[in-house]
Amino acid sequence: MKQIYIDFISRKVGVKAWQAESCIQLFEEGGTIPFISRYRKERTGGLDDVAVAEIRHWYDVFGEMDKRKESILSTIESQGKLTGELKEKIEACVVTSELEDLYLPFRPKRRTRATVAKEKGLEPLADMMFEVKVSDPEAAAAGFVKGDVTSVEEALAGARDIIAERLSETASIRENLRGIFRARHIVSAATKAGKSSPDAAKYRSYFQFSMPLSRIPAHNLLAILRAVNEGFLSVRIDADPERCGKKIYYDFCQEHRYPSEKLGREIRAAVDDAFSRLLEPSLTNEVIREAKEKADIESINVFGENLGQLLLSPPVGQKRTMAIDPGFRNGCKIACLDENGNLLHHTIIFPHPPQSEKVKSIMAIGSMVEDYGIEAIAIGNGTASRETVEFVRRVGLPEDVKVFTVSEDGASIYSASEVAREEFPDEDVTVRGAVSIGRRLMDPLAELVKIDPKSLGIGQYQHDVDQALLREKLDNVVLICVNKVGVNLNTASPYLLRYVSGIGPTLASAIVEYRSSCGGFTSREQLLKVPRLGAKTFEQCAGFLRIPGSDNPLDNSAVHPESYHIVDRMARNLGVTARELVGNRELCGKIVPQDYVEGDFGLPTVNDIIAELMKPGRDPREVASEFEFADDIRSIDDLHPGMELPGIVTNITNFGAFVDIGLHENGLIHVSQMRVPGQRGQVIPSKVLKLHQQVTVSVLDVDLERGRISLRLLR
């Protein structure tokens, strides 16, 4: 990769140039984000997965930019207008707007006023005026009154059109004006449709809105642009035409020279036309698009952080689980699962009105808990959730059977998906939905990877942001989370395996097929027998796959097979076997890391190996815990300011966090109410709270008419 790109990436990501270059070399060698950040720390200087992912993003961006440059150079060369200086400028670009500015004068365009003037033979007149080679433009224009040009004024008007287009395509002028536009306000106003449509009411706060473009919050900008797309708002940048016109004219005079008074009037008229007709609409779109790109990135980062927290939610682990999809009239759908998430039994009970079959339902639950050895109960958080939780807790469950509330977001999407049909071809959507709820409790990561993250009820304006960038971010988050936890090679579904470093959908299916035909894997080395899984893929994936019960205990750890010889040497030096060393903190504490630094295996790798030997295969996730809402809160009418309530964070945005307090309506903790003990001033919500975190809040305000609840974070 070109040095100019490497230097840009290092500045953008905040790393040293050699770190960025080394990362890029690893990508070109086939390295993945998890593998590079976990097993190549010596080569990257210990960059984490977030930095590696960002470098990967810019590596791809500049790969596309190089293709764009090739296309641009080819187009200009075919016109016979490519000079050495222009080629050098194009090849030195690292910013898209600079590249497109250079290309703009040569871009094939539709018929414009300037092209019409050129067809009339007026370009020589425009050249003379533009290069300040005439002092009396009217006298010069008189020589062009012939053919399709019927008057001096028509000749001058055509020349001004050509000059206006040239000015609008001058890179320096565009960049100078961009600076002015970026420093101005974005102004929105209601359109006729916005004033008359009831659907526009939610955008009322933007009907007369103005804010510096550089300071507008992401959610405000995205809301405005959504309303513009829906026809309810118009938007502009309040750049002063007089100031901008003077700037363009001054730049023109600096590059050429000050014209005569008569020519100056013609040039200034062309300047004003260039600004109002060509530059203002173009630059308005550009700087708003720029601002939207920043808003997109901000919103996508929030979405990614939320998704990461959701995927790494605490699991209950391999417990026999009863999953309940609650409901009133249509009953509560129940699925009983074994410790591996396999469906054992399903049924429907009707404990709530209108049927109210409470005794029958109690007996059914008690019987299933006993018959299937149920150890945990997962209840969806949708309709009838609280009533079902309270009902189940009155059943008289064994003391060790815990009851958990589980988010249903996306469960209906999963139940109707191709994935669900493949897993449960003979069951209907209600059974599949209940199974998904149960599996989410057992292992959120393994289940949620089957669902489009945009269906999980997290983030903000996910349908308004750049979809390609969003998909890249979310794919990276899933990839990082899956590999951070590790995957059981003998039980993982193909949908989970595909996110393991280096594997992908095709190899995931091949692994499952091999596992089915050969009775499971007994060692990591056996992976090399899977069709089409070669040495490079093995290098990328092996450290993230776990094989409990393998003859080699390291196969159930994050120690990469390429480092097994180091562990063997550690064990020999301590006079024990590798099996005796794994998990023995006292023995691991005697290891001197510097003694095992060799070749490509530096101190970071050796320290990681020792940490893993102390806690082999440790799951980085916390343990799931039970939660209960306040008993005396049943509807929004029960709330009043000052009440303190327990809640669960359900979504985090840049403007606040939404909290479930046990009602149909979630409450909002605005960022201004995010002050917590020990912190000064306002804090970013995503840095204070985590998705599904249990919190205590106080009620600030209740808007019964709009069903809105304002909260303050207590702890």
Secondary structure by P-SEA (a helix, b strand, c coil): ccaaaaaaaaaaacccaaaaaaaaaaaaacccaaaaacccccccccccaaaaaaaaaaaaaaaaaaaaaaaaaaaaaaaccccaaaaaaaaacccaaaaaaaacccccccccaaaaaaaacaaaaaaaaaaccccccccccccccccccccaaaaaaaaaaaaaaaaaacaaaaaaaaaaaaabbbbbbbcccccccccccccccccccccccccccaaaaaaaaaaaaaccbbbbbbccaaaaaaaaaaaaaaacccccaaaaaaaaaaaaaaaacccaaaaaaaaaaaaaaaaaaaaaaaaaaaaaaaaacccccccbbbbbbccccccbbbbbbcccccccccccccccccccaaaaaaaaaaaaaaaacccbbbbbcccaaaaaaaaaaaccccccbbbbbbbccaaaaaaacaaaaaacccccaaaaaaaaaaaaaaccccccccccccccccccccccccaaaaaaaaaaaaaaaaaaaccccccccaaaaaacccccaaaaaaaaaaaaaaccccccccccccccccaaaaaaccccccccccccccccccccccaaaaaaaaaaaaccccccccccaaaaaaccccccccccccaaaaaaaaaaaaccccccbbbbbbbbccccccccccccccbbbbbbbccccccbbbbbccccbbbbbcccccccccccccccccccccccccbbbbbcccccccbbbbbbbcc
